[in-house]
Amino acid sequence: MPDTPPARTRVAPSPTGDPHVGTAYQALFDLAWARRTGGQFVLRIEDTDQSRLVPGSAEQIHETLAWLGLSPDESPEVGGPYGPYRQSERLDTYRPYVEQLLEQGHAYRCWCTSERLARMRADQEAAKAEVTGYDRLCLGKTAEEREQLPGFQPDPVVRMLIPDDAPLTFPDLISGELSAPRPDDQVILKADGFPTYHLAVVVDDHLMGITHVVRGQEWISSTPKHLLLHQWLGWDPPQLAHTPLIRNTDRSKLGKRKSPWAKLTWFRDQGYLPEALLNFLMLLGMPPVHEGDDVQTMDEFIAAFDWSKINPAGAVFDLKKLDWLNGHYIRSLTAEELTDRVVAHLVSAGEWATPEPARVEGLRAGVPLVQERLTLLSEALPKLQFLFTDDADLVIADDARAQLSEDAPAILDAAITALDELPDWTHDAIEAALRATLVDGLGVKPKLAFGPLRTAVSGSRVSPPLFESMEVLGRDSSLTRLRSLRASL
């Protein structure tokens, strides 16, 4: 895009728990626009709210974004020319701007206790006041003057002094123009010396040269505060893009309490492929790059990216669509690649402490049997568990045993005889021998003929392809299992 200057975008999550899928959703747009314009994508950790920090959360943010292929050009891990990229390491950066706003009369100190503020809000609610928010009791007072009044604490916060003519409408790259309600006198510096989000984000975006801020529509109400801070500090604001909220299929908000799939780590734990989830997030934001085809790559998304294509009405998080995409990507892998992905998932999930070579080879032999039937990586081992079970330990499921017909003993006897001396133990030879003996010889329909064999080999009513499974399992184990089931009838 020769006419568009290189953009600097950022995603700036708070490390307060499992990373939200919305973080990846925003990062997708950030990265796409940065790459589209030849710019840079920045990851900044906003950890000024020390009371809500969760140990390990920042590391999870880095890991999950890297897993998705949304790695930043600058971050706490990568470094860069505008560091540090963790707000708790930038505290000295914010203080001069607070002092500047105080000197200019755009901010003031407030000594009100939390108890007094709670009573004030309760009184406003009870009176159904048209104007709510801080009542400016501290405005214009010294600490000594304020101390004579109730609800005083010695360590003040600093608040913005919102003017009557605060800008309430602003341009947006997605929606054209947006409006927000008039804000109250927002706290910008807490009593502990940490800035609040509103001050820190404005200062950092300016000092880091951020040209485009991509964030969810829930931040629209905060925009007037940020525009005022930019104006007061003499800075041009970045361009804004407020993305539509992601909702469940019932239109409820996608929250981590009610929707486990709101957590980015959930997708990896369930066995989704990162390229499938990334493709799905692309479709939440914009129509498919290729009309009628939902499958697309990151490079295609970047090449086609345009803010005007994003629907501001909102996106529906349809897990069925994601499952379809994941199945598609699983089937597009080679058996070798899929086996490696399954092994990595089993290790990551803690199901395999170490990938023992013998088990990996067993999995490698079995994966082609189930590849067409997989939706998630986590389904592979359960579908193939019969391959990793000792013959003596195989348990016949109750529903599988219950569906065996009265012909099952005769079918098993005939199958054992047909296979006992079979010289070529391949799935084609196994199938030919069993069809000749059971279907042609006994006159049993294939479904009824092969059902008891499937149960004997896998322990279940439903299993991967029977003849291929027997080939992988081997002659000795296959015959041992057939004889074991026959003996129990």
C-alpha positions in Angstrom: 0.0 0.0 0.0 2.3 2.8 -1.2 -0.1 5.6 -0.3 -0.5 4.4 3.3 2.4 5.2 5.7 3.7 2.3 7.8 1.4 1.7 10.8 2.4 1.0 14.4 -0.3 -1.1 16.1 -0.4 -2.6 19.5 -2.3 -5.1 21.6 -2.2 -4.4 25.3 -3.8 -7.0 27.5 -3.7 -7.1 31.3 -2.3 -10.2 32.9 -5.2 -10.9 35.1 -5.9 -14.6 34.3 -6.3 -16.8 31.3 -5.8 -14.8 28.1 -9.1 -14.0 26.5 -9.8 -15.0 22.9 -10.7 -11.3 22.3 -7.0 -10.6 22.8 -6.1 -12.8 19.8 -9.1 -11.2 17.9 -7.6 -7.7 18.4 -4.1 -8.9 17.7 -5.2 -10.4 14.4 -6.4 -7.0 13.2 -3.3 -5.3 14.6 -0.9 -7.6 12.9 -2.8 -7.6 9.6 -2.8 -3.8 9.4 0.9 -3.5 10.4 1.9 -6.1 7.8 -0.4 -4.6 5.2 1.3 -1.2 5.5 4.8 -2.5 6.2 4.7 -1.3 9.8 5.2 -2.9 13.3 3.0 -4.8 15.7 3.6 -4.3 19.4 2.7 -6.3 22.5 2.5 -4.2 25.7 1.6 -5.7 29.1 -0.7 -3.4 31.0 -0.1 -4.4 34.7 -0.8 -1.3 36.6 -3.7 -2.8 38.5 -1.5 -4.8 40.9 -4.4 -6.2 42.9 -5.7 -8.2 39.9 -2.5 -9.7 38.6 -2.3 -13.5 38.2 1.1 -15.1 38.3 2.0 -16.7 35.0 -0.7 -14.8 33.0 1.8 -12.6 31.1 3.7 -15.7 30.0 0.5 -17.3 28.8 -0.3 -14.2 26.7 3.1 -14.5 25.0 2.8 -18.3 24.5 -0.8 -18.3 23.2 -0.2 -15.5 20.7 3.0 -17.2 19.5 1.1 -20.5 19.2 -1.4 -18.7 16.9 1.3 -17.2 14.8 0.5 -13.7 16.1 4.0 -12.9 17.4 4.8 -9.2 17.9 7.7 -7.3 16.5 8.3 -5.6 19.9 7.3 -6.9 23.3 8.7 -7.5 26.8 10.1 -10.8 25.5 11.5 -9.5 22.2 12.5 -6.0 23.3 12.5 -3.0 21.0 13.4 0.7 20.8 10.4 1.9 22.9 10.8 -0.4 26.0 10.2 -1.3 28.6 7.0 -2.9 27.3 5.6 -3.7 30.8 3.8 -0.8 32.4 4.9 -1.6 35.9 8.4 -1.0 34.7 7.5 2.5 33.4 6.2 4.2 36.5 8.7 7.0 36.4 7.5 7.7 32.9 3.9 8.7 33.9 4.6 11.0 36.9 5.8 14.1 34.9 2.6 14.0 32.9 0.4 13.9 36.0 2.3 16.9 37.3 1.8 18.7 34.0 -1.9 18.1 34.1 -2.1 19.3 37.7 -0.2 22.5 36.9 -2.4 23.2 33.9 -5.5 22.8 36.0 -6.7 19.8 34.0 -6.4 17.5 37.0 -6.8 17.8 40.8 -6.1 15.8 43.9 -8.9 13.9 45.7 -8.7 12.6 49.3 -12.1 10.9 49.5 -12.2 7.5 51.1 -13.7 4.5 49.3 -16.5 4.5 52.0 -17.4 8.1 51.2 -17.5 7.4 47.5 -19.7 4.3 48.0 -22.1 6.4 50.0 -22.1 9.1 47.4 -22.9 6.6 44.6 -25.7 5.1 46.8 -27.2 8.5 47.4 -27.1 9.4 43.7 -28.8 6.1 42.8 -31.5 6.5 45.5 -32.2 10.1 44.3 -32.2 8.9 40.7 -29.9 11.8 39.9 -29.6 12.8 36.2 -25.9 13.5 36.6 -23.9 10.8 38.4 -20.2 10.4 39.1 -17.7 12.1 41.4 -19.3 15.2 43.1 -16.0 17.2 43.1 -15.9 17.7 46.9 -12.1 17.9 46.8 -11.8 20.3 43.8 -10.0 23.5 44.7 -9.2 22.4 48.2 -5.8 21.9 49.9 -5.2 18.8 52.0 -5.6 20.8 55.2 -9.0 22.2 54.0 -10.2 18.8 52.9 -9.1 17.1 56.2 -11.7 19.1 58.0 -14.5 17.4 56.1 -15.7 13.8 56.5 -14.4 10.8 54.5 -10.7 12.0 54.3 -7.7 9.8 53.6 -4.1 11.3 53.7 -2.9 9.7 50.4 -4.8 11.3 47.5 -5.6 10.1 44.0 -5.4 12.4 41.0 -8.6 13.0 38.9 -9.2 14.5 35.5 -11.3 17.7 35.5 -13.7 17.0 32.7 -14.9 20.2 31.0 -18.4 20.8 30.0 -17.5 20.8 26.3 -15.7 17.5 26.4 -15.6 15.9 22.9 -18.2 13.2 22.8 -18.1 12.2 19.1 -15.1 11.0 17.2 -14.2 9.2 13.9 -13.8 5.5 13.8 -12.2 3.4 11.1 -14.9 0.7 11.3 -18.1 2.6 12.2 -17.4 6.0 10.6 -18.4 8.1 13.6 -19.2 7.1 17.1 -20.5 8.9 20.2 -20.1 8.3 23.9 -21.7 9.6 27.1 -20.0 12.4 29.0 -17.4 10.9 31.4 -17.0 11.8 35.0 -13.8 13.0 36.7 -11.7 9.8 36.0 -8.9 8.9 38.4 -5.6 8.9 36.5 -3.2 8.3 39.4 -4.0 6.0 42.3 -3.0 6.5 45.9 -0.3 3.8 45.5 1.5 5.8 42.8 0.4 3.6 40.0 -1.3 5.2 37.0 -4.7 4.0 36.0 -5.3 2.4 32.6 -6.6 5.6 31.1 -3.5 7.7 31.7 -1.0 5.0 31.1 -2.5 3.9 27.8 -2.5 7.4 26.4 1.1 8.1 27.5 2.4 4.8 26.2 0.6 4.9 22.9 2.1 8.3 22.2 5.7 7.5 23.4 5.7 4.2 21.5 4.5 5.9 18.3 1.3 3.9 18.0 -0.7 5.2 15.0 -3.7 2.9 15.2 -5.5 1.6 18.3 -7.7 -1.4 17.8 -10.0 -2.3 20.7 -13.4 -3.7 21.4 -16.6 -1.6 21.4 -16.8 -1.8 25.2 -14.1 0.9 25.3 -16.1 3.4 23.4 -17.2 5.1 26.6 -13.6 5.6 27.6 -12.6 7.3 24.3 -13.6 10.9 25.4 -11.2 10.7 28.3 -8.4 9.5 26.1 -9.0 12.2 23.5 -9.0 14.9 26.3 -5.7 13.6 27.6 -4.1 13.7 24.2 -5.4 17.2 23.7 -4.2 18.5 27.0 -0.7 17.0 26.6 -0.5 18.5 23.1 -0.5 15.2 21.2 -2.3 14.0 18.1 -4.4 11.0 18.9 -4.0 7.7 17.1 -6.7 6.5 14.7 -9.3 4.4 16.4 -11.0 1.1 15.3 -13.6 -0.3 17.7 -14.2 -3.9 16.8 -17.6 -5.5 17.3 -18.1 -7.6 20.4 -17.9 -11.4 20.0 -21.0 -13.1 21.2 -22.2 -16.7 21.7 -24.8 -18.1 19.4 -27.6 -17.0 21.9 -26.2 -13.4 21.5 -24.9 -13.5 25.1 -21.5 -11.9 25.8 -18.5 -14.1 25.4 -17.3 -14.2 29.0 -14.8 -16.6 30.7 -17.2 -17.4 33.5 -19.9 -18.9 31.4 -18.1 -19.7 28.2 -14.9 -21.8 28.6 -14.0 -21.1 24.9 -13.5 -17.4 25.9 -10.1 -18.5 27.2 -7.4 -18.9 24.6 -5.8 -21.8 26.5 -9.0 -23.8 26.1 -8.5 -24.2 22.4 -5.1 -25.6 22.8 -6.2 -27.9 25.6 -9.1 -29.2 23.5 -6.9 -30.0 20.6 -7.7 -27.3 18.1 -5.0 -26.5 15.5 -3.8 -22.9 15.7 -4.3 -22.4 11.9 -8.0 -23.4 12.3 -8.6 -21.0 15.2 -6.8 -18.2 13.4 -8.9 -18.9 10.2 -12.0 -18.8 12.4 -11.1 -15.5 14.0 -10.6 -14.0 10.5 -14.1 -15.1 9.5 -15.5 -13.4 12.7 -14.0 -10.1 11.6 -14.5 -10.1 7.8 -16.2 -11.9 5.0 -14.2 -14.8 3.4 -11.4 -13.7 1.2 -12.7 -16.1 -1.4 -16.4 -15.9 -1.7 -18.0 -19.2 -0.8 -14.8 -20.6 0.6 -14.2 -20.2 4.3 -10.7 -21.6 4.2 -8.0 -18.9 4.0 -4.4 -18.2 5.0 -3.0 -15.3 7.0 -1.2 -14.0 4.0 -4.5 -13.9 2.0 -6.2 -12.2 4.9 -3.5 -9.5 5.1 -3.5 -8.9 1.4 -7.3 -8.4 1.4 -7.5 -6.5 4.8 -9.5 -3.3 4.8 -11.3 -1.6 7.8 -14.4 -1.0 5.7 -14.9 -4.8 5.4 -15.4 -5.3 9.1 -19.1 -5.6 10.1 -19.7 -3.4 13.2 -22.9 -5.3 14.0 -21.0 -8.0 15.8 -19.7 -11.5 15.4 -21.2 -14.8 16.6 -18.8 -17.4 18.0 -20.2 -20.6 16.3 -18.2 -23.6 17.6 -19.7 -25.8 14.9 -18.0 -23.7 12.3 -14.7 -23.9 14.2 -15.0 -27.7 14.5 -15.6 -27.9 10.7 -12.5 -25.8 10.1 -10.4 -27.8 12.5 -11.5 -31.1 10.8 -10.6 -29.6 7.5 -7.1 -28.6 8.6 -6.5 -32.0 10.3 -7.4 -33.8 7.0 -5.1 -31.5 5.1 -2.0 -32.7 7.1 0.0 -35.7 6.1 -0.2 -38.6 8.5 3.3 -37.8 9.7 2.5 -34.2 10.4 -0.7 -35.2 12.2 1.1 -37.7 14.3 3.6 -35.1 15.4 0.7 -32.7 16.3 -1.0 -35.4 18.3 2.1 -36.2 20.2 2.8 -32.5 20.9 -0.8 -32.2 22.2 -0.5 -35.3 24.4 2.7 -34.0 26.0 1.2 -30.5 26.4 -1.9 -31.9 28.0 0.1 -34.0 30.4 -1.2 -37.3 29.0 2.2 -38.4 27.9 5.0 -37.4 30.2 7.6 -38.2 27.5 6.9 -39.4 23.9 8.4 -42.9 24.2 9.6 -44.1 20.7 7.5 -47.3 20.8 4.3 -45.5 21.6 5.0 -42.8 19.0 5.5 -45.4 16.3 2.3 -47.2 17.4 0.5 -43.8 17.1 2.1 -43.2 13.8 0.7 -46.5 12.5 -2.7 -45.8 13.9 -3.3 -42.2 12.9 -4.1 -42.9 9.3 -7.0 -45.1 10.5 -8.7 -42.2 12.2 -7.6 -39.1 10.4 -10.8 -38.8 8.4 -12.9 -39.1 11.5 -11.1 -36.6 13.8 -12.4 -33.2 14.7 -9.9 -32.5 17.5 -6.4 -33.7 18.2 -7.6 -34.8 21.6 -9.8 -37.4 20.0 -7.0 -39.4 18.4 -5.7 -41.3 21.4 -9.2 -42.4 22.7 -10.1 -43.7 19.2 -6.8 -45.6 19.1 -6.6 -46.7 22.7 -7.2 -50.4 21.8 -3.8 -50.3 20.0 -2.1 -49.4 23.3 -4.0 -51.8 25.5 -2.5 -55.3 26.4 -4.6 -58.1 25.0 -5.4 -59.4 28.4 -6.5 -55.9 29.6 -8.9 -55.1 26.8 -12.4 -54.6 28.2 -15.4 -55.3 26.1 -17.9 -52.4 26.5 -21.3 -53.4 27.8 -23.2 -51.9 24.9 -20.9 -53.7 22.4 -21.4 -57.1 24.1 -25.2 -56.5 24.3 -25.5 -56.0 20.5 -23.8 -59.3 19.7 -26.2 -61.6 17.8 -26.7 -65.3 18.5 -24.6 -66.0 15.4 -21.5 -64.3 17.0 -19.9 -67.6 18.3 -20.1 -69.2 14.8 -18.9 -66.0 13.1 -15.9 -65.8 15.5 -15.0 -69.5 15.0 -15.1 -69.2 11.3 -13.0 -66.0 11.3 -10.4 -67.5 13.6 -10.1 -70.5 11.3 -9.8 -68.3 8.2 -7.2 -66.1 9.7 -5.1 -68.6 11.6 -3.0 -69.7 8.6 -3.4 -66.5 6.5 0.1 -66.1 4.9 -0.2 -62.4 4.0 -1.2 -60.2 7.0 -2.3 -57.1 5.2 -5.6 -55.4 5.4 -6.5 -56.4 1.8 -5.7 -60.0 2.4 -7.6 -60.0 5.8 -10.6 -58.5 4.2 -10.6 -60.9 1.3 -10.3 -63.9 3.6 -13.1 -62.8 5.9 -15.5 -61.8 3.1 -15.0 -65.2 1.5 -15.5 -67.1 4.7 -18.2 -65.1 6.5 -20.2 -63.3 3.7 -19.9 -65.8 0.9 -19.4 -68.9 2.9 -21.8 -68.4 5.8 -24.1 -66.1 3.9 -24.0 -63.4 6.7 -24.5 -59.8 5.7 -21.3 -57.7 6.1 -22.6 -55.5 8.9 -23.5 -58.6 11.0 -20.5 -60.5 10.0 -17.9 -57.9 10.9 -19.6 -56.6 14.0 -18.3 -59.3 16.4 -14.8 -59.0 15.0 -14.9 -55.2 15.5 -16.0 -55.7 19.1 -13.3 -58.3 19.7 -10.5 -56.3 18.3 -11.4 -52.8 19.8 -13.7 -53.6 22.7 -16.3 -51.2 21.2 -19.2 -51.1 18.9 -17.6 -48.4 16.8 -13.9 -48.4 15.8 -11.5 -47.3 13.1 -11.6 -49.4 9.9 -11.6 -53.0 10.9 -9.2 -54.6 8.5 -6.7 -51.8 8.7 -6.9 -52.0 12.5 -6.2 -55.7 12.5 -3.2 -55.1 10.2 -1.7 -52.5 12.6 -2.6 -54.6 15.7 -0.8 -57.6 14.2 -1.7 -61.3 13.7 -1.0 -62.5 17.2 -3.0 -59.8 19.0 -5.8 -59.9 16.6 -6.3 -63.7 16.9 -5.8 -63.5 20.7 -8.6 -61.0 21.0 -10.9 -63.0 18.7 -10.3 -66.1 20.8 -10.8 -64.2 24.0 -14.2 -62.9 23.0 -15.3 -66.3 21.7 -14.3 -67.9 24.9 -16.5 -65.5 26.9 -19.6 -66.2 24.9 
